[in-house]
Amino acid sequence: MRGVLRLCGAVGAGTLATVLFSGRGAGGGHGERADDASSAPERSGTDSGAVSREELQGDWIHPAADPREAMTLAFDGQEVRTIPVADGPACTGGMTGDTSFTLKCRRGGTDYGSGRAESLAGDILEVTWRSGRTTTFTKVVAPPSPPRTAAADTPVPDLSPG
């Protein structure tokens, strides 16, 4: 069991590192966008911008040049939380409307005290915070879970000394 947990942790860390160091974070922190349109991430899906609560569910990551600004925004039913990547804001709260939410941060800051999901295009989510800042997040796709049990016809390697 420990091996499976270590493998899952390694896969998750690798996925996070890939997202953080990919070109998706080229726009800078706090939703700043690069001026060059060619550096904008390719968006999938429709560009309607409308956001529903169901579409918000899951984890969204904001990679930033400054690790203190990089965070994951997690929506789980009515619950909302920020998960800092380094020394960023750790906040918890809940939905207050279809796309609005309030958060209470451990350090007591108010920059992330409330937010609203403003637009969603494919896997790109834009959130406007109480402070007036807009942050761009990318949907995190979880790696597939390992099988719980091996199939009866799965060959088992011979590990005996030999």
DAGIMO-V108766 format. One record per run of one state. SS is the DSSP state (a for helix, b for strand, c for the rest). FROM is the first residue (numbers start at 0). LEN is the number of residues. If there is no record, write none. Layout:
ss = <SS SS>
from = <FROM FROM>
len = <LEN LEN>
This chain:
ss = <c a c a c a c a c b c b c b c b c b c b c b c b c>
from = <0 1 21 22 25 36 39 52 56 57 62 70 76 78 84 90 95 99 105 113 121 123 129 133 139>
len = <1 20 1 3 11 3 13 4 1 5 8 6 2 6 6 5 4 6 8 8 2 6 4 6 23>
